[in-house]
Amino acid sequence: MNIREFKAFFWSFIDGVGSQGSQLIITIMLARLLTPADFGVIGLISVVVYISNVIGNGGLNSSLIRKAKASDDDFTSVFVFNVTLGVVLYAIVFFSSGFLAHFLNLPQAEIYLKVYALSIIFTAFEQIQRVTLTLDLNFRTQAKITLFSVIFSGVVALVLANYGFGVWALIIQTVVLSSVRCVIFWCVIRWQPKGHFNMRLLLEHLNFGYKLLLGNLVDVAYRYMFNLGIGKFYSVTDLGFYNQATKLTEVPSITITAVVRRVNYPIISKLRNNNKCYFGNLINIASYITSVYLPISLWLSFNSHDVISLLLGERWIGASLFLSILAIAFFIVPLSNLFGNILSVEGRTDLYFKIRLGVKLFLAGLFFLIHSYGIFAVLFFIMFATIFEWLVNIIVSYKYFKFPVFKYFKRLFSIVIPVVISSFLVNNYISIDSTIGNLAVKLIASMIVPACILFLLSKEKV
């Protein structure tokens, strides 16, 4: 990895950790001002944010990055499509909000959805600026813009929550975040549509990207299925517990996944013709993810009661069992998503979509079979689902691209076994009277063995 690539990883990591970490701190502060039911309501209507993320991570942007020499016409064509799609999606949410509110048995959700969905349009407008910075591996600017937007919108939400705005504090936070971020991107990155809209070029990008986009939409529908199922089959409070536990586990998961996808994708695109370096790069990254993330996941799982009590307060203590299970489940997600880069770089977006659709339909069917067994059966099912999808991605990568599965598992097991043993000993046999001190010492001690493993891995070649 050269200096430029290292800086890209560093600033992408800062972007992820800074924005997700700041968002987590703000969420913790909001949780002390709002109720689990307030967060449950947001969990039910949050599909619109997932949709905006689909636009942000859509296949057309990946197609622009992948194309060797994208012209002004390429950028303009993709920009027009992104904005048009954003407006259409907002219109769909706006005019169907009444039906959705009735379906959710939540009459007030009609106005919530109409306002919340504005974030879709703002997100669509900023995508070309992000692509421009990504092509230059300039994640420093992205990090600064995102971090400022998160903190500013968080302060607005905290003020509103303190004055009793309830759910509206969370809704306005999302809209302010997306709008402020969009405005700053346009002010800092002075890109303008210089070319002409070209249907042929758009179709070229759509041919590559629409399957990625559809695959991501399948992911959105699948993920929202759990929010909808928990909210309808159990209670809005259970959904609030689920959402808070998810946020605590998603901070490292989303951060790692975003860093790997954003930085590793353009790098491995250049290594396509060198299988040894190509697969070696992926195995190394999987090793680093496991070394850093697994001890954190185990720490959260073993200490879920103390973590919830300390961060969110006693009224959220019901989320501790959610956290203990989901912390392990979300550890698998970045490892699984890493294989999505292989399919994209190899141009097999058709395979990407088929896998997403097939796996999600199968798991959705299982979910509706087991939901009647209770909320914790659902949580263990989520753990099973993440492992299942990871194994499917490995099998597909081996079958179609000859991914070295044996080397991959040999490397991972050499990390997982000592980390699990050391984490078990640390989190069960270290005890300090102070809750904060106890959690801090356990976390630091849990990272000693992974740090040694990372040092040894730096000396070894795949």
N, C-alpha and C positions, 0 to 999 in steps of 0.2 A: 504494500500500500504506500503510494507516494504522499508527499506533504499535502498536496492539494486535496487528495481523497481523504486523508486523515482530518483535515480542517472541515471538509464537508460532513464527515461522520460526527465530528465534535459539535459543530453548530446545529446539525440536525438533532443530535441528542439534547443539546441545550434547549432547542425549540420544543422538543417533546416533553422533556422533564420540566422545563420552565412553565409551559402552558398547562400541561396536565397537573403538575404539582400545585401551581397557583389555583387552578380550578378546583382541585381537591381541598385545599385549605379553605377556599371560599365556600365550597359545599358543606364542609364541616361547620363553619361558622353559621351558615344558613340553617343547618339542621338543628341548631340550638335555638333558632328563632321560629322555625316552622315545624309542622307536624309530619309524621310518617304518611298520613293521608294526602297532604299537599304534594309530597314527592311522588306518591302513587298516582295522582292525577296527571302529573307531568309524564310519568312512565307510560300512561295510556295514550297520550297524544304525541309522544316523542317520535313517532314514526316520521313526522315531517322533517325532523333534524337528520334522521337516518337517510332520508331521501336526498337532502342537501349534501350529505357526505358522499352519497353515490355519485352525484354530479361532480363533486370535488375530486373523487378518485376514479372517475369514469374512464372508459377505454380510449376516448379521443385524445385526452391529454397524454396518455401513455403512448399513443400512436405518434403524436408530435415529437415526443422525446426520442422515440425509437427511430424515426425517419432521419436519415443521414443529413440531408440538406433541406430543411423545411423552409418554404418561401413565405413571403408576406401573404400570398393568397391562401396558403395552408392555414396560417394563424387566423386570418380574418374569417375564413369559412368555419373553422372550429368555434371561434368566438360567437359568431351569429347562431350557430346550432346550440351552443351551451345556454345562451341567453334565452333563445326561443323555448328551449326545453324547460328552463327554469320558470318562465312565465306560464307555460302550459300546465306544468305541475302545480303551480300556485292556484291557477284557475280551477283545476280539478278539486283541490283541497277546499277552496273557498265555496264552490257551489255544492259540494257534497258534505259540507260540515254539519248541516242539519241531520242528514241521514246517519252520519258517523256518531254524532252525539246521542241520537236515539238508540243506535246499536250498542253503544257503550253504557247505556243507562245513566248518562251524565249530561243533563240538559245544558248546563253552563259551558260544556265543551265546545259548543258551536262557535261562540265568540272567541274562546281560547284558541281554537284551531286557525281561525281567520287571521289572528294577529301573529301567532307563533310561526305560521307558514311563510311569513315575509322573509325569514332567513334563507329560504330556498333561492329567492331572486338575488339577494345580495351575494350569496355564495357563488352563483352562476357567473356573476359579473367579474369576479376576481381571478378566475382560473388561468387565463392566459398570462397574467402577471406571475403567477406561481410557476407556470411552465417555463417562462423566460428565466427566472431565477434558478430553477432546477437544472436547466441545460447548462448554466454557467457554474453549477455546483455552489451557488451562492445561498447557503442556508442561514448565513448570519443575519441578512436583512429580514428573511422570513421569520426568524426567531424573535427579533426585536419587535416586529409588527404584531405577531401573534401574542407575545407576552404582554405588550401594552394593552391590546384589545381585551384580553382575558381579565387583567387587573382592573381596567376601567369599568367594564361591564359588571364585574364582581362587586365593585364598590357601589355602583348604582343599585344592584340587587339587594345588598346588605342594608342600604338606607331605606329602600322600599319595604323590606321585610321588617325592619325595626319599627316602621310606622303602620304595620298591620295590613300590608297589601296581600299577604298570603301567597297563593299560587301565582298571582300577577307578578310578583317579584322575580320568580323563576322564568316566566314567559318573557318579560321585558329584558331580563339578563341575556337571553339567547338572541333576541332581535338586535339589541344594542351591540353585542359581541360581533355578529356577522356584518352589521352595517358599518361600524367603526373600522373594522378590519378591511372591508371592501374600499372605503373611502381612502384610507391610508395607502393601500396598495396602489390605487390609481394616482395618488399624489406623488408617491415615491418612485414608482416604476412608470415612467411617462410613455407607456406603450399606447399607440392608437391604431385602429384598423386602417393600415396603409394600402393593403391589397384589395382585391375584389373577391366577392363571394363566388366560389367556383364549385358547382355541383359535382363535377368529376372528382375533384380533390376531396370534397367532403365524403363522397361515396367510398373513396379509397381509404380514408380514415375510419369510416363507419364499418367497412368490411373487416378491418382489423379490430376496431374498438367496440362494436355494438355487442359482441358476445361477452366481452369483459363487463360492459355496462349491464347487460341482462343478468350475468352471473352475480354481479354486485346487488342488483335488485332482488334476486332470489335470496341472497344473504340477508338483506333488509327484512324481507317478508318472514324469513325463518326466525331472525332475532326478535322481531316484533311479536311473533307468535307466542313467545314466552311471556312478554309483557301483557298481551291481550288475554292469554290463558290464565295467568295468575290473577289478573285483575277481575276477570269474569267468574272463574271457577272458585276462587277463594275470597280475597278481600283487597280493597285498595290499600289497606295498611300492610298486608303481606307484600303487596307490590312495592310499597315504599321501602320495606326492609330489603327486598330483593334488589331494588335499584341502588340503595346505599351500599350494600355489600358488593354489588357489581362495580360501582365506581371505585371503591377501595382496591379492588383487584385489577380493574382496567387501567389504572394509572401506569403501572409498569408494563402491562400487556400492550396497550395501545401505543405507548411511547416506543417500545422496542420494535413493534410491528411497523410503525410509521418510519422510524429511522432506517430500518432494513430495506423497506420498499422504496423509499425516496432516494436513498443514496446508493444502495446496492444494485438497483435496476439499471441505471446508466453504466455502472462499472462492469457488471457481468455481460451487458450487451456487447462490450468490446472484447469479451473473452469467449465468445460463442464458438470460435474455431479452434479453441485449445481446451479440450475436454478435461485434461488433468488440472489446469489452473481454474477452469470453470467450476467443476465439482468440488475441487479442493477449497475454493473460496466459500462455497455454500456450507461445506462441512465445518470449516473453521468458524463461520458465523453462528451456526447452530450450537457449536461448542461454547462459544462466548455467551450466547443467550442462556444456555443451560447453567453455566457456572454462575452467572450474575442473578438470574431470575428465580431459579429453583429454590435457593436458600431463603429468598424473600417470600416466596409463596408458602413455603413450609413454616416460616416464622409467623405469617399471618394466620395460617390454619391452626397452628398449635396455641396461639395466643389470642384467638378471635374475641373471646369474652372481654379481656382486658383492653384490647385495641378499641372495640366498640364503646365500652364504658368510658374510656379516657377521651376519645375523640368526639363522640356524638352525644354521650350522656345516657343516663339510666333508662329513659323512655325508649331508647333505640336498642336495648339489650336483646330484644327478639331477633335482631339481625345477626347475632353472633354465630348461630348455627349455619345461617346462609353463607356467611363469610368463610367459615372453616371448610366448607365443601367447595365453594366457587373459587377459592384461592388456588386450589389444586387444579381445577378444571381449566382456569384461564392461563395457567402455565404452559399448556399445550398449544394455545392459539398462535403465538408467534412462530413456533416451530412448524406448525402446519401451514401458515400463510407464506412461509419462506419458499415453499414449492410453487406457489402461484407465480413467482418471478420466472421460474424455469419455463412454464407454459407460455408466458407473455413473450419472453425473449425468443423462444423457438417459433413464435408466430402461431401457436396452437390455441388461439382463443376459442375456437370451436370446442376443443376438448375441455378447456376451462369451464365453459358454460355447461356442457353436458355433465361434467362431474358435479358442479355446484347444484344443478337441477336434480340429478338423480339422488345424490346424497341427502339433500334437504327434503325432498319428497318422502324418502324412506324414513328419515328421522322424524318428520312431521307426523307421519302415520303412527309411528311408535309413541310419540308424545300423546296423541289423543287416546291411545290405548291405556296408557299408564297414569294419566292425570287424576283419575278417580282414586288412586291409592294415596293421595295426600301430597302436600307441598314438598316434603323432603324426598319423596320418591322422584319428584320432578327435578330437584337439585342434583340427585345422584344420576338421573338420566342426562342432565346437561354435561356432567363429567364424562359419562360414557360417550356422549355424542362428540365431544371434542377429540377424544382419543380415536374414535372410529374414523372421523374425517381425516385426521392426521395419517392414520395407517393407509387409508384409501389414496391419499396424495403420494405417499411413498411408493405404493404398488404401481400407480400410474407412471410415476417418474422412472421407475426401474423398467417397466415394460416398454415404454416409448422412447426413452432417452438413455437407457443403460446406466441409470444412476447407481453408484457403488453402495448398495444398501449395507453390505457387510461392514465396510469401513465406517459407514455412518453410525450404525448401532454399536460397533465396537468402541468408537470414540465416545458416544453418549453414555454407554454403560460404565465406562471408565470414570466418568464424571458423576453420574447419578448415584452410584452405590456409595462412594465415600461421602458425598454431600448429604444424602438421606441419613446415613448412620450418624454423622457428626451433628446434623440438625436435630435429630431425635434426642441425642444425649444432651446437647446444649439446652434445648427448650424444655426438657423434662427434669433436668438435674441441677440447673442453675436457678436460684431463687433469692431475690432481694426484696426487702420490705417495701420499698418505694415502687409503686407501679411504673412510673416513668423510668426510673433507674433499672428496674427489672427488664422492661421491654428493650431499653437501649443496650444494655449489656448483652442480652440474648441476641439481638440483631448483629451487633459488632462481632460477637464470638461466632455467630453462624457464618460470617463472611471470611473467617480465617482460612478454612480448608479450601473454599472456592478460589481465594486469592492465590494460594499455593498452586492450585491446579492451573489457573490462568498463566502463572509464571512458567510452569513446565510446558504448557501448550505453546507458549511463545518461542520455545526452543525446539519445537518439534514440527516436522513437515508431514502433511497428510499423504 
